[in-house]
Amino acid sequence: MSTVNLPADINDILDLIHLVSNWMFGLFLTATVLSFVLIFVMPISIYTRWLTLVVAILAFLNALFVTVASVIATVMFIIFRNTIGGVAELNISAEIGTTLFAFMWVASAFAIFAWLVQMGLCCCCASRRDVKKGKKRGNEKAYHMDAAGTEAGGIRDTNMVAGEANEKPQKKNYQFWKRG
């Protein structure tokens, strides 16, 4: 068995990379398991705000773990590339793969986006159930409009002009969030 004598700065960086890569692997593995759990837990968040808060916390932890692991990997690979490439005695060059970086940072971006969506669901949105039960206010027209923006089932024959009166009789001003 033969051994290769490496310069001291390479040996020091290898010990550091071993420690940091274990942390990176642990964070990526935790984020992978948490992402798998969130696949099944995310749909629960449409039922109540309290469950949405719990899911938002889990989504934040997932985004945190993926992003921190990506930062660690980026720093580790750049330091490793510069250290290995800087030793002229070894005659070795190192490159950083763009596919790996794209995969890591796209995963981080989507994890952060999922967390932001969950935070929006937690505090900013009124579900149809809450509006119908009177717990939250909502825009009544949003529940009676179709995709084209017209009243439910209706099709506009002509374009509306500013100041033109609507030919439909006005509905009674009913406050749908109040019972009775």
C-alpha positions in Angstrom: 0.0 0.0 0.0 1.4 3.3 -1.0 0.7 6.7 0.5 0.7 10.1 -1.0 2.3 12.9 1.0 0.0 15.9 0.6 1.1 19.5 1.7 0.0 20.6 5.2 -2.6 23.1 4.0 -4.3 20.4 1.9 -4.5 18.0 5.0 -5.9 20.8 7.1 -8.6 21.6 4.5 -9.5 17.9 4.1 -10.2 17.6 7.9 -12.4 20.8 7.7 -14.2 19.6 4.6 -14.9 16.2 6.2 -16.6 17.9 9.2 -18.5 20.5 7.1 -19.7 17.9 4.6 -21.2 15.8 7.4 -23.2 18.8 8.5 -24.2 19.5 4.9 -25.3 15.9 4.4 -27.3 16.0 7.7 -29.1 19.2 6.7 -29.9 17.9 3.2 -31.1 14.6 4.6 -33.3 16.3 7.2 -34.8 18.6 4.5 -35.5 15.6 2.3 -37.4 13.8 5.0 -39.2 17.0 5.9 -40.1 17.7 2.3 -41.6 14.2 2.0 -43.7 14.7 5.2 -44.8 18.1 3.9 -46.1 16.5 0.7 -48.8 14.9 2.7 -49.3 17.6 5.4 -49.7 20.6 3.0 -53.2 19.8 1.9 -54.3 19.9 5.6 -53.6 23.6 5.8 -56.7 24.6 3.9 -59.0 23.5 6.7 -58.0 25.8 9.6 -55.6 28.6 10.3 -54.0 26.8 13.2 -53.0 23.8 11.1 -51.7 26.3 8.5 -49.5 27.9 11.1 -48.0 24.5 12.0 -47.5 23.6 8.4 -45.9 27.1 7.8 -43.5 26.4 10.7 -42.5 23.1 9.1 -42.2 24.7 5.7 -39.9 27.4 7.3 -37.7 24.7 8.8 -37.5 22.9 5.5 -36.6 26.1 3.7 -34.0 26.9 6.4 -32.4 23.5 6.2 -32.2 23.4 2.4 -30.9 27.0 2.2 -28.2 26.6 4.9 -27.1 23.3 3.3 -26.8 25.0 0.0 -24.8 27.8 1.4 -22.5 25.4 3.2 -22.1 23.4 0.0 -21.3 26.5 -2.1 -18.7 27.8 0.4 -17.2 24.3 0.9 -16.8 23.6 -2.9 -15.4 27.1 -3.6 -12.8 26.8 -0.8 -11.9 23.2 -1.9 -11.5 24.3 -5.6 -9.3 27.3 -4.6 -7.2 25.2 -2.2 -6.7 22.3 -4.5 -6.0 24.5 -7.6 -3.6 26.7 -5.6 -1.1 23.9 -4.9 1.3 23.8 -7.8 3.1 20.7 -6.6 0.0 18.5 -7.2 -0.7 19.6 -10.8 -4.4 19.2 -10.2 -7.2 21.5 -11.2 -10.8 21.5 -9.9 -14.0 22.7 -11.4 -17.4 23.4 -9.8 -20.3 21.7 -11.5 -23.0 24.0 -12.6 -25.7 21.3 -12.5 -25.1 20.7 -8.8 -25.3 24.3 -8.0 -28.4 24.8 -10.1 -30.1 21.9 -8.5 -29.3 23.1 -4.9 -30.3 26.7 -5.4 -33.5 25.8 -7.3 -34.4 23.5 -4.4 -33.7 26.4 -2.0 -35.8 28.8 -4.1 -38.8 26.5 -4.2 -38.6 25.7 -0.5 -38.6 29.4 0.3 -41.5 29.9 -2.1 -43.5 27.1 -0.4 -42.9 28.8 3.0 -44.0 32.2 1.7 -47.2 30.6 0.2 -47.9 29.0 3.6 -47.4 32.2 5.4 -49.8 33.9 3.0 -52.4 31.2 3.7 -51.9 31.5 7.4 -52.6 35.2 7.7 -53.9 36.8 4.5 -56.5 34.5 2.9 -60.1 33.9 3.9 -61.3 30.5 3.0 -64.8 29.9 1.6 -65.7 28.0 4.6 -64.8 30.9 6.9 -66.8 33.3 4.8 -69.9 31.1 4.7 -69.8 30.5 8.4 -69.3 34.2 9.1 -65.9 33.9 10.7 -64.2 36.1 8.1 -65.2 38.7 5.6 -64.6 38.1 2.0 -65.6 39.6 -1.3 -69.1 38.2 -2.1 -68.5 38.7 -5.9 -65.5 36.4 -5.8 -67.8 33.5 -5.0 -70.4 34.4 -7.6 -68.1 35.2 -10.5 -67.0 32.8 -13.2 -63.5 32.7 -14.7 -64.4 35.4 -17.3 -65.2 37.9 -14.6 -69.0 38.0 -15.3 -71.7 37.1 -12.9 -72.2 33.4 -12.4 -73.3 31.9 -15.7 -73.9 35.2 -17.4 -72.3 36.3 -20.6 -72.0 40.0 -21.4 -73.4 40.8 -24.8 -71.9 44.3 -25.0 -69.0 46.1 -23.4 -69.8 48.3 -20.5 -69.0 52.0 -20.9 -68.1 54.2 -17.9 -71.2 55.9 -16.6 -73.6 53.5 -18.3 -76.2 52.1 -16.0 -76.4 48.3 -15.6 -79.6 46.9 -17.0 -80.0 44.3 -14.3 -82.1 45.1 -11.3 -80.1 45.8 -8.3 -80.0 43.0 -5.7 -80.9 43.6 -2.1 -77.8 44.7 -0.2 -77.4 41.5 1.8 -74.5 41.2 4.3 -73.6 37.5 3.8 -71.2 37.4 6.7 -74.1 38.0 9.1 -76.7 35.4 9.7 -80.3 36.1 9.6 
